[in-house]
Amino acid sequence: MKKACEGKIKLLIEATKLYEANYIIPFASHFRLWQPEHEHYLKSIITNSIDDILIGFTE
């Protein structure tokens, strides 16, 4: 999951270069495991935060 998150940031960086974009508009995915029996999986899911994206673009 960590590699997938890193890959998504790289994809955003490459897309902004490809399209010569001056900015990107972040949006939230509203996918969420909500059943009580899914709590273990919910805690183990790794996602990118806005800070992760900002760091990715400044490196």
mmCIF file of the N, C-alpha and C atoms, coordinates in Angstrom:
data_MODEL
# 
_entry.id   MODEL 
# 
loop_
_atom_site.group_PDB 
_atom_site.id 
_atom_site.type_symbol 
_atom_site.label_atom_id 
_atom_site.label_alt_id 
_atom_site.label_comp_id 
_atom_site.label_asym_id 
_atom_site.label_entity_id 
_atom_site.label_seq_id 
_atom_site.pdbx_PDB_ins_code 
_atom_site.Cartn_x 
_atom_site.Cartn_y 
_atom_site.Cartn_z 
_atom_site.occupancy 
_atom_site.B_iso_or_equiv 
_atom_site.pdbx_formal_charge 
_atom_site.auth_seq_id 
_atom_site.auth_comp_id 
_atom_site.auth_asym_id 
_atom_site.auth_atom_id 
_atom_site.pdbx_PDB_model_num 
ATOM 1   N N  . MET A 1 1  ? 0.822   -1.193 0.000   1.00 0.00 ? 1  MET A N  1 
ATOM 2   C CA . MET A 1 1  ? 0.000   0.000  0.000   1.00 0.00 ? 1  MET A CA 1 
ATOM 3   C C  . MET A 1 1  ? 0.865   1.255  0.000   1.00 0.00 ? 1  MET A C  1 
ATOM 4   N N  . LYS A 1 2  ? 1.992   1.171  0.707   1.00 0.00 ? 2  LYS A N  1 
ATOM 5   C CA . LYS A 1 2  ? 2.884   2.336  0.747   1.00 0.00 ? 2  LYS A CA 1 
ATOM 6   C C  . LYS A 1 2  ? 3.419   2.650  -0.653  1.00 0.00 ? 2  LYS A C  1 
ATOM 7   N N  . LYS A 1 3  ? 3.819   1.623  -1.393  1.00 0.00 ? 3  LYS A N  1 
ATOM 8   C CA . LYS A 1 3  ? 4.311   1.818  -2.760  1.00 0.00 ? 3  LYS A CA 1 
ATOM 9   C C  . LYS A 1 3  ? 3.198   2.375  -3.663  1.00 0.00 ? 3  LYS A C  1 
ATOM 10  N N  . ALA A 1 4  ? 1.972   1.923  -3.456  1.00 0.00 ? 4  ALA A N  1 
ATOM 11  C CA . ALA A 1 4  ? 0.845   2.426  -4.248  1.00 0.00 ? 4  ALA A CA 1 
ATOM 12  C C  . ALA A 1 4  ? 0.620   3.909  -3.973  1.00 0.00 ? 4  ALA A C  1 
ATOM 13  N N  . CYS A 1 5  ? 0.720   4.309  -2.722  1.00 0.00 ? 5  CYS A N  1 
ATOM 14  C CA . CYS A 1 5  ? 0.554   5.720  -2.368  1.00 0.00 ? 5  CYS A CA 1 
ATOM 15  C C  . CYS A 1 5  ? 1.664   6.569  -2.990  1.00 0.00 ? 5  CYS A C  1 
ATOM 16  N N  . GLU A 1 6  ? 2.902   6.067  -2.927  1.00 0.00 ? 6  GLU A N  1 
ATOM 17  C CA . GLU A 1 6  ? 4.021   6.772  -3.544  1.00 0.00 ? 6  GLU A CA 1 
ATOM 18  C C  . GLU A 1 6  ? 3.822   6.870  -5.058  1.00 0.00 ? 6  GLU A C  1 
ATOM 19  N N  . GLY A 1 7  ? 3.306   5.810  -5.651  1.00 0.00 ? 7  GLY A N  1 
ATOM 20  C CA . GLY A 1 7  ? 3.053   5.798  -7.088  1.00 0.00 ? 7  GLY A CA 1 
ATOM 21  C C  . GLY A 1 7  ? 1.999   6.805  -7.499  1.00 0.00 ? 7  GLY A C  1 
ATOM 22  N N  . LYS A 1 8  ? 0.991   6.992  -6.687  1.00 0.00 ? 8  LYS A N  1 
ATOM 23  C CA . LYS A 1 8  ? -0.054  7.965  -6.998  1.00 0.00 ? 8  LYS A CA 1 
ATOM 24  C C  . LYS A 1 8  ? 0.495   9.380  -6.987  1.00 0.00 ? 8  LYS A C  1 
ATOM 25  N N  . ILE A 1 9  ? 1.410   9.653  -6.058  1.00 0.00 ? 9  ILE A N  1 
ATOM 26  C CA . ILE A 1 9  ? 2.031   10.980 -6.009  1.00 0.00 ? 9  ILE A CA 1 
ATOM 27  C C  . ILE A 1 9  ? 2.886   11.189 -7.259  1.00 0.00 ? 9  ILE A C  1 
ATOM 28  N N  . LYS A 1 10 ? 3.657   10.185 -7.638  1.00 0.00 ? 10 LYS A N  1 
ATOM 29  C CA . LYS A 1 10 ? 4.477   10.279 -8.856  1.00 0.00 ? 10 LYS A CA 1 
ATOM 30  C C  . LYS A 1 10 ? 3.591   10.476 -10.082 1.00 0.00 ? 10 LYS A C  1 
ATOM 31  N N  . LEU A 1 11 ? 2.447   9.799  -10.111 1.00 0.00 ? 11 LEU A N  1 
ATOM 32  C CA . LEU A 1 11 ? 1.507   9.951  -11.216 1.00 0.00 ? 11 LEU A CA 1 
ATOM 33  C C  . LEU A 1 11 ? 0.997   11.388 -11.308 1.00 0.00 ? 11 LEU A C  1 
ATOM 34  N N  . LEU A 1 12 ? 0.674   11.986 -10.175 1.00 0.00 ? 12 LEU A N  1 
ATOM 35  C CA . LEU A 1 12 ? 0.224   13.379 -10.166 1.00 0.00 ? 12 LEU A CA 1 
ATOM 36  C C  . LEU A 1 12 ? 1.310   14.319 -10.681 1.00 0.00 ? 12 LEU A C  1 
ATOM 37  N N  . ILE A 1 13 ? 2.544   14.076 -10.248 1.00 0.00 ? 13 ILE A N  1 
ATOM 38  C CA . ILE A 1 13 ? 3.654   14.918 -10.683 1.00 0.00 ? 13 ILE A CA 1 
ATOM 39  C C  . ILE A 1 13 ? 3.854   14.792 -12.190 1.00 0.00 ? 13 ILE A C  1 
ATOM 40  N N  . GLU A 1 14 ? 3.847   13.579 -12.704 1.00 0.00 ? 14 GLU A N  1 
ATOM 41  C CA . GLU A 1 14 ? 4.016   13.360 -14.141 1.00 0.00 ? 14 GLU A CA 1 
ATOM 42  C C  . GLU A 1 14 ? 2.865   13.962 -14.937 1.00 0.00 ? 14 GLU A C  1 
ATOM 43  N N  . ALA A 1 15 ? 1.650   13.855 -14.427 1.00 0.00 ? 15 ALA A N  1 
ATOM 44  C CA . ALA A 1 15 ? 0.483   14.411 -15.126 1.00 0.00 ? 15 ALA A CA 1 
ATOM 45  C C  . ALA A 1 15 ? 0.560   15.930 -15.201 1.00 0.00 ? 15 ALA A C  1 
ATOM 46  N N  . THR A 1 16 ? 1.015   16.574 -14.118 1.00 0.00 ? 16 THR A N  1 
ATOM 47  C CA . THR A 1 16 ? 1.126   18.038 -14.156 1.00 0.00 ? 16 THR A CA 1 
ATOM 48  C C  . THR A 1 16 ? 2.189   18.474 -15.155 1.00 0.00 ? 16 THR A C  1 
ATOM 49  N N  . LYS A 1 17 ? 3.261   17.680 -15.278 1.00 0.00 ? 17 LYS A N  1 
ATOM 50  C CA . LYS A 1 17 ? 4.290   17.989 -16.284 1.00 0.00 ? 17 LYS A CA 1 
ATOM 51  C C  . LYS A 1 17 ? 3.751   17.764 -17.696 1.00 0.00 ? 17 LYS A C  1 
ATOM 52  N N  . LEU A 1 18 ? 3.087   16.635 -17.908 1.00 0.00 ? 18 LEU A N  1 
ATOM 53  C CA . LEU A 1 18 ? 2.567   16.277 -19.218 1.00 0.00 ? 18 LEU A CA 1 
ATOM 54  C C  . LEU A 1 18 ? 1.568   17.323 -19.732 1.00 0.00 ? 18 LEU A C  1 
ATOM 55  N N  . TYR A 1 19 ? 0.667   17.740 -18.859 1.00 0.00 ? 19 TYR A N  1 
ATOM 56  C CA . TYR A 1 19 ? -0.368  18.696 -19.255 1.00 0.00 ? 19 TYR A CA 1 
ATOM 57  C C  . TYR A 1 19 ? 0.038   20.146 -19.031 1.00 0.00 ? 19 TYR A C  1 
ATOM 58  N N  . GLU A 1 20 ? 1.282   20.343 -18.588 1.00 0.00 ? 20 GLU A N  1 
ATOM 59  C CA . GLU A 1 20 ? 1.804   21.684 -18.300 1.00 0.00 ? 20 GLU A CA 1 
ATOM 60  C C  . GLU A 1 20 ? 0.846   22.460 -17.391 1.00 0.00 ? 20 GLU A C  1 
ATOM 61  N N  . ALA A 1 21 ? 0.369   21.774 -16.373 1.00 0.00 ? 21 ALA A N  1 
ATOM 62  C CA . ALA A 1 21 ? -0.588  22.372 -15.435 1.00 0.00 ? 21 ALA A CA 1 
ATOM 63  C C  . ALA A 1 21 ? 0.139   23.251 -14.421 1.00 0.00 ? 21 ALA A C  1 
ATOM 64  N N  . ASN A 1 22 ? -0.479  24.337 -14.073 1.00 0.00 ? 22 ASN A N  1 
ATOM 65  C CA . ASN A 1 22 ? 0.069   25.234 -13.055 1.00 0.00 ? 22 ASN A CA 1 
ATOM 66  C C  . ASN A 1 22 ? -0.386  24.858 -11.654 1.00 0.00 ? 22 ASN A C  1 
ATOM 67  N N  . TYR A 1 23 ? -1.443  24.086 -11.561 1.00 0.00 ? 23 TYR A N  1 
ATOM 68  C CA . TYR A 1 23 ? -1.970  23.657 -10.264 1.00 0.00 ? 23 TYR A CA 1 
ATOM 69  C C  . TYR A 1 23 ? -2.811  22.407 -10.449 1.00 0.00 ? 23 TYR A C  1 
ATOM 70  N N  . ILE A 1 24 ? -3.082  21.746 -9.337  1.00 0.00 ? 24 ILE A N  1 
ATOM 71  C CA . ILE A 1 24 ? -4.016  20.618 -9.332  1.00 0.00 ? 24 ILE A CA 1 
ATOM 72  C C  . ILE A 1 24 ? -5.069  20.903 -8.267  1.00 0.00 ? 24 ILE A C  1 
ATOM 73  N N  . ILE A 1 25 ? -6.213  20.315 -8.448  1.00 0.00 ? 25 ILE A N  1 
ATOM 74  C CA . ILE A 1 25 ? -7.299  20.477 -7.479  1.00 0.00 ? 25 ILE A CA 1 
ATOM 75  C C  . ILE A 1 25 ? -7.505  19.136 -6.783  1.00 0.00 ? 25 ILE A C  1 
ATOM 76  N N  . PRO A 1 26 ? -7.147  19.060 -5.514  1.00 0.00 ? 26 PRO A N  1 
ATOM 77  C CA . PRO A 1 26 ? -7.330  17.795 -4.797  1.00 0.00 ? 26 PRO A CA 1 
ATOM 78  C C  . PRO A 1 26 ? -8.804  17.548 -4.477  1.00 0.00 ? 26 PRO A C  1 
ATOM 79  N N  . PHE A 1 27 ? -9.161  16.295 -4.410  1.00 0.00 ? 27 PHE A N  1 
ATOM 80  C CA . PHE A 1 27 ? -10.505 15.949 -3.986  1.00 0.00 ? 27 PHE A CA 1 
ATOM 81  C C  . PHE A 1 27 ? -10.419 14.692 -3.131  1.00 0.00 ? 27 PHE A C  1 
ATOM 82  N N  . ALA A 1 28 ? -11.404 14.503 -2.335  1.00 0.00 ? 28 ALA A N  1 
ATOM 83  C CA . ALA A 1 28 ? -11.416 13.370 -1.406  1.00 0.00 ? 28 ALA A CA 1 
ATOM 84  C C  . ALA A 1 28 ? -12.243 12.234 -1.978  1.00 0.00 ? 28 ALA A C  1 
ATOM 85  N N  . SER A 1 29 ? -11.766 11.053 -1.768  1.00 0.00 ? 29 SER A N  1 
ATOM 86  C CA . SER A 1 29 ? -12.549 9.874  -2.084  1.00 0.00 ? 29 SER A CA 1 
ATOM 87  C C  . SER A 1 29 ? -13.379 9.553  -0.849  1.00 0.00 ? 29 SER A C  1 
ATOM 88  N N  . HIS A 1 30 ? -14.615 9.277  -1.039  1.00 0.00 ? 30 HIS A N  1 
ATOM 89  C CA . HIS A 1 30 ? -15.483 9.030  0.109   1.00 0.00 ? 30 HIS A CA 1 
ATOM 90  C C  . HIS A 1 30 ? -15.702 7.546  0.359   1.00 0.00 ? 30 HIS A C  1 
ATOM 91  N N  . PHE A 1 31 ? -14.810 6.724  -0.198  1.00 0.00 ? 31 PHE A N  1 
ATOM 92  C CA . PHE A 1 31 ? -14.863 5.293  0.069   1.00 0.00 ? 31 PHE A CA 1 
ATOM 93  C C  . PHE A 1 31 ? -14.456 5.067  1.522   1.00 0.00 ? 31 PHE A C  1 
ATOM 94  N N  . ARG A 1 32 ? -15.241 4.316  2.227   1.00 0.00 ? 32 ARG A N  1 
ATOM 95  C CA . ARG A 1 32 ? -14.941 4.065  3.640   1.00 0.00 ? 32 ARG A CA 1 
ATOM 96  C C  . ARG A 1 32 ? -15.561 2.739  4.054   1.00 0.00 ? 32 ARG A C  1 
ATOM 97  N N  . LEU A 1 33 ? -14.764 1.930  4.747   1.00 0.00 ? 33 LEU A N  1 
ATOM 98  C CA . LEU A 1 33 ? -15.319 0.707  5.325   1.00 0.00 ? 33 LEU A CA 1 
ATOM 99  C C  . LEU A 1 33 ? -16.066 1.123  6.589   1.00 0.00 ? 33 LEU A C  1 
ATOM 100 N N  . TRP A 1 34 ? -17.325 0.810  6.655   1.00 0.00 ? 34 TRP A N  1 
ATOM 101 C CA . TRP A 1 34 ? -18.111 1.328  7.773   1.00 0.00 ? 34 TRP A CA 1 
ATOM 102 C C  . TRP A 1 34 ? -18.708 0.242  8.662   1.00 0.00 ? 34 TRP A C  1 
ATOM 103 N N  . GLN A 1 35 ? -18.684 -0.985 8.216   1.00 0.00 ? 35 GLN A N  1 
ATOM 104 C CA . GLN A 1 35 ? -19.221 -2.053 9.054   1.00 0.00 ? 35 GLN A CA 1 
ATOM 105 C C  . GLN A 1 35 ? -18.295 -2.294 10.247  1.00 0.00 ? 35 GLN A C  1 
ATOM 106 N N  . PRO A 1 36 ? -18.827 -2.511 11.436  1.00 0.00 ? 36 PRO A N  1 
ATOM 107 C CA . PRO A 1 36 ? -17.983 -2.746 12.622  1.00 0.00 ? 36 PRO A CA 1 
ATOM 108 C C  . PRO A 1 36 ? -16.977 -3.882 12.432  1.00 0.00 ? 36 PRO A C  1 
ATOM 109 N N  . GLU A 1 37 ? -17.354 -4.915 11.697  1.00 0.00 ? 37 GLU A N  1 
ATOM 110 C CA . GLU A 1 37 ? -16.426 -6.022 11.502  1.00 0.00 ? 37 GLU A CA 1 
ATOM 111 C C  . GLU A 1 37 ? -15.268 -5.668 10.555  1.00 0.00 ? 37 GLU A C  1 
ATOM 112 N N  . HIS A 1 38 ? -15.332 -4.515 9.920   1.00 0.00 ? 38 HIS A N  1 
ATOM 113 C CA . HIS A 1 38 ? -14.257 -4.064 9.027   1.00 0.00 ? 38 HIS A CA 1 
ATOM 114 C C  . HIS A 1 38 ? -13.249 -3.166 9.731   1.00 0.00 ? 38 HIS A C  1 
ATOM 115 N N  . GLU A 1 39 ? -13.440 -2.906 11.005  1.00 0.00 ? 39 GLU A N  1 
ATOM 116 C CA . GLU A 1 39 ? -12.587 -1.957 11.722  1.00 0.00 ? 39 GLU A CA 1 
ATOM 117 C C  . GLU A 1 39 ? -11.101 -2.318 11.637  1.00 0.00 ? 39 GLU A C  1 
ATOM 118 N N  . HIS A 1 40 ? -10.779 -3.601 11.747  1.00 0.00 ? 40 HIS A N  1 
ATOM 119 C CA . HIS A 1 40 ? -9.380  -4.029 11.649  1.00 0.00 ? 40 HIS A CA 1 
ATOM 120 C C  . HIS A 1 40 ? -8.773  -3.605 10.309  1.00 0.00 ? 40 HIS A C  1 
ATOM 121 N N  . TYR A 1 41 ? -9.507  -3.801 9.215   1.00 0.00 ? 41 TYR A N  1 
ATOM 122 C CA . TYR A 1 41 ? -9.016  -3.442 7.890   1.00 0.00 ? 41 TYR A CA 1 
ATOM 123 C C  . TYR A 1 41 ? -8.915  -1.928 7.739   1.00 0.00 ? 41 TYR A C  1 
ATOM 124 N N  . LEU A 1 42 ? -9.877  -1.218 8.273   1.00 0.00 ? 42 LEU A N  1 
ATOM 125 C CA . LEU A 1 42 ? -9.882  0.239  8.186   1.00 0.00 ? 42 LEU A CA 1 
ATOM 126 C C  . LEU A 1 42 ? -8.632  0.838  8.826   1.00 0.00 ? 42 LEU A C  1 
ATOM 127 N N  . LYS A 1 43 ? -8.231  0.283  9.951   1.00 0.00 ? 43 LYS A N  1 
ATOM 128 C CA . LYS A 1 43 ? -7.042  0.787  10.649  1.00 0.00 ? 43 LYS A CA 1 
ATOM 129 C C  . LYS A 1 43 ? -5.756  0.449  9.898   1.00 0.00 ? 43 LYS A C  1 
ATOM 130 N N  . SER A 1 44 ? -5.776  -0.558 9.052   1.00 0.00 ? 44 SER A N  1 
ATOM 131 C CA . SER A 1 44 ? -4.560  -0.970 8.352   1.00 0.00 ? 44 SER A CA 1 
ATOM 132 C C  . SER A 1 44 ? -4.395  -0.311 6.981   1.00 0.00 ? 44 SER A C  1 
ATOM 133 N N  . ILE A 1 45 ? -5.396  0.412  6.513   1.00 0.00 ? 45 ILE A N  1 
ATOM 134 C CA . ILE A 1 45 ? -5.329  1.047  5.205   1.00 0.00 ? 45 ILE A CA 1 
ATOM 135 C C  . ILE A 1 45 ? -4.437  2.278  5.275   1.00 0.00 ? 45 ILE A C  1 
ATOM 136 N N  . ILE A 1 46 ? -3.523  2.373  4.319   1.00 0.00 ? 46 ILE A N  1 
ATOM 137 C CA . ILE A 1 46 ? -2.619  3.517  4.231   1.00 0.00 ? 46 ILE A CA 1 
ATOM 138 C C  . ILE A 1 46 ? -3.117  4.410  3.097   1.00 0.00 ? 46 ILE A C  1 
ATOM 139 N N  . THR A 1 47 ? -3.206  5.703  3.338   1.00 0.00 ? 47 THR A N  1 
ATOM 140 C CA . THR A 1 47 ? -3.644  6.650  2.314   1.00 0.00 ? 47 THR A CA 1 
ATOM 141 C C  . THR A 1 47 ? -2.715  7.850  2.281   1.00 0.00 ? 47 THR A C  1 
ATOM 142 N N  . ASN A 1 48 ? -2.769  8.602  1.198   1.00 0.00 ? 48 ASN A N  1 
ATOM 143 C CA . ASN A 1 48 ? -2.026  9.849  1.099   1.00 0.00 ? 48 ASN A CA 1 
ATOM 144 C C  . ASN A 1 48 ? -2.822  10.970 1.742   1.00 0.00 ? 48 ASN A C  1 
ATOM 145 N N  . SER A 1 49 ? -2.114  11.837 2.435   1.00 0.00 ? 49 SER A N  1 
ATOM 146 C CA . SER A 1 49 ? -2.738  13.043 2.973   1.00 0.00 ? 49 SER A CA 1 
ATOM 147 C C  . SER A 1 49 ? -2.351  14.216 2.081   1.00 0.00 ? 49 SER A C  1 
ATOM 148 N N  . ILE A 1 50 ? -2.975  15.347 2.295   1.00 0.00 ? 50 ILE A N  1 
ATOM 149 C CA . ILE A 1 50 ? -2.600  16.555 1.555   1.00 0.00 ? 50 ILE A CA 1 
ATOM 150 C C  . ILE A 1 50 ? -1.129  16.869 1.807   1.00 0.00 ? 50 ILE A C  1 
ATOM 151 N N  . ASP A 1 51 ? -0.675  16.682 3.028   1.00 0.00 ? 51 ASP A N  1 
ATOM 152 C CA . ASP A 1 51 ? 0.741   16.924 3.344   1.00 0.00 ? 51 ASP A CA 1 
ATOM 153 C C  . ASP A 1 51 ? 1.656   16.004 2.545   1.00 0.00 ? 51 ASP A C  1 
ATOM 154 N N  . ASP A 1 52 ? 1.263   14.745 2.366   1.00 0.00 ? 52 ASP A N  1 
ATOM 155 C CA . ASP A 1 52 ? 2.062   13.819 1.560   1.00 0.00 ? 52 ASP A CA 1 
ATOM 156 C C  . ASP A 1 52 ? 2.194   14.335 0.126   1.00 0.00 ? 52 ASP A C  1 
ATOM 157 N N  . ILE A 1 53 ? 1.110   14.855 -0.413  1.00 0.00 ? 53 ILE A N  1 
ATOM 158 C CA . ILE A 1 53 ? 1.127   15.388 -1.774  1.00 0.00 ? 53 ILE A CA 1 
ATOM 159 C C  . ILE A 1 53 ? 2.027   16.615 -1.856  1.00 0.00 ? 53 ILE A C  1 
ATOM 160 N N  . LEU A 1 54 ? 1.906   17.511 -0.891  1.00 0.00 ? 54 LEU A N  1 
ATOM 161 C CA . LEU A 1 54 ? 2.745   18.720 -0.883  1.00 0.00 ? 54 LEU A CA 1 
ATOM 162 C C  . LEU A 1 54 ? 4.220   18.363 -0.790  1.00 0.00 ? 54 LEU A C  1 
ATOM 163 N N  . ILE A 1 55 ? 4.554   17.426 0.065   1.00 0.00 ? 55 ILE A N  1 
ATOM 164 C CA . ILE A 1 55 ? 5.948   16.993 0.206   1.00 0.00 ? 55 ILE A CA 1 
ATOM 165 C C  . ILE A 1 55 ? 6.434   16.380 -1.104  1.00 0.00 ? 55 ILE A C  1 
ATOM 166 N N  . GLY A 1 56 ? 5.598   15.572 -1.729  1.00 0.00 ? 56 GLY A N  1 
ATOM 167 C CA . GLY A 1 56 ? 5.965   14.950 -3.000  1.00 0.00 ? 56 GLY A CA 1 
ATOM 168 C C  . GLY A 1 56 ? 6.303   15.969 -4.076  1.00 0.00 ? 56 GLY A C  1 
ATOM 169 N N  . PHE A 1 57 ? 5.576   17.077 -4.092  1.00 0.00 ? 57 PHE A N  1 
ATOM 170 C CA . PHE A 1 57 ? 5.811   18.106 -5.104  1.00 0.00 ? 57 PHE A CA 1 
ATOM 171 C C  . PHE A 1 57 ? 7.006   19.001 -4.772  1.00 0.00 ? 57 PHE A C  1 
ATOM 172 N N  . THR A 1 58 ? 7.403   19.040 -3.515  1.00 0.00 ? 58 THR A N  1 
ATOM 173 C CA . THR A 1 58 ? 8.541   19.908 -3.134  1.00 0.00 ? 58 THR A CA 1 
ATOM 174 C C  . THR A 1 58 ? 9.864   19.169 -3.169  1.00 0.00 ? 58 THR A C  1 
ATOM 175 N N  . GLU A 1 59 ? 9.847   17.846 -3.256  1.00 0.00 ? 59 GLU A N  1 
ATOM 176 C CA . GLU A 1 59 ? 11.098  17.092 -3.284  1.00 0.00 ? 59 GLU A CA 1 
ATOM 177 C C  . GLU A 1 59 ? 11.717  17.106 -4.654  1.00 0.00 ? 59 GLU A C  1 
# 
